[in-house]
Amino acid sequence: MNKTSISASISVKDADIAKIVLMPGDPLRAKYVAERYLENPVCFNTVRNMLGFTGIYKGKKISVMGSGMGIPSMGIYATELYTQFDVE
């Protein structure tokens, strides 16, 4: 699948997001992690300034995306990633 999917909070090509997503609260922390630890990070989401990146870490495709503040925000992003983008 290489179609573009859009949810209320995330807009991404399905192939651009990994099955494993790290979710720090702060989107700028997600950017920091991506730039510091991932090889060839690519930004896949900027909707509502909630930055998401995908790259390679130790040979494995990994994504990192901010979750916002608190459990309600984390719940929204985690649910959308799991139900609409096949994230494990």
C-alpha positions as CSV (number, residue, x, y, z in Angstrom):
1,M,0.0,0.0,0.0
2,N,1.4,3.3,-1.0
3,K,-1.7,5.4,-0.7
4,T,-2.1,8.6,1.2
5,S,-4.2,8.2,4.4
6,I,-5.6,11.1,6.3
7,S,-7.1,11.0,9.8
8,A,-8.2,13.9,12.0
9,S,-4.7,14.2,13.4
10,I,-2.3,12.5,11.0
11,S,-1.7,12.7,7.3
12,V,0.8,10.2,5.9
13,K,1.6,7.9,3.1
14,D,1.1,4.4,4.6
15,A,4.6,3.3,3.5
16,D,6.1,6.3,5.4
17,I,5.3,5.1,8.9
18,A,6.9,2.2,10.6
19,K,5.2,-0.6,12.6
20,I,7.0,0.6,15.7
21,V,6.4,4.3,16.8
22,L,8.1,5.9,19.8
23,M,5.9,8.7,21.2
24,P,7.4,11.4,23.4
25,G,5.0,14.1,24.5
26,D,6.8,17.1,22.9
27,P,6.9,17.2,19.1
28,L,10.2,19.0,19.2
29,R,11.6,16.1,21.3
30,A,10.4,13.8,18.5
31,K,12.3,15.9,16.0
32,Y,15.4,15.8,18.3
33,V,15.3,12.0,18.6
34,A,14.8,11.6,14.9
35,E,17.7,13.9,14.0
36,R,20.0,12.5,16.6
37,Y,19.3,8.8,16.5
38,L,17.7,7.9,13.2
39,E,19.5,7.4,9.9
40,N,17.9,9.5,7.0
41,P,14.9,10.7,9.0
42,V,12.0,11.8,6.9
43,C,9.1,14.0,8.3
44,F,5.8,12.2,7.7
45,N,3.4,14.4,9.7
46,T,3.0,18.1,10.5
47,V,-0.7,18.3,11.1
48,R,-1.4,20.5,14.1
49,N,2.4,20.8,14.4
50,M,2.6,17.3,15.9
51,L,5.8,16.3,14.1
52,G,6.4,12.7,13.1
53,F,9.5,11.2,11.5
54,T,10.6,7.8,10.2
55,G,14.1,6.6,9.8
56,I,16.4,3.6,10.4
57,Y,17.8,2.7,13.8
58,K,20.3,-0.2,14.0
59,G,18.9,-1.5,10.7
60,K,15.3,-1.4,11.7
61,K,12.6,1.1,10.4
62,I,11.4,3.2,13.3
63,S,9.0,6.1,13.6
64,V,8.9,8.8,16.3
65,M,6.0,11.1,16.7
66,G,4.9,13.6,19.4
67,S,1.8,12.6,21.4
68,G,0.9,16.0,23.0
69,M,0.2,16.6,26.6
70,G,-1.6,14.1,28.8
71,I,-3.4,10.8,28.4
72,P,-6.3,12.2,26.3
73,S,-4.0,13.5,23.6
74,M,-1.8,10.3,23.7
75,G,-5.0,8.3,23.4
76,I,-6.1,10.1,20.2
77,Y,-2.8,9.7,18.4
78,A,-2.1,6.1,19.6
79,T,-5.6,5.0,18.6
80,E,-5.3,6.6,15.1
81,L,-1.9,5.1,14.6
82,Y,-3.1,1.6,15.7
83,T,-6.5,1.6,13.9
84,Q,-5.8,3.5,10.7
85,F,-2.0,3.0,10.0
86,D,-1.4,-0.6,11.2
87,V,1.1,0.5,13.9
88,E,1.9,-2.3,16.4
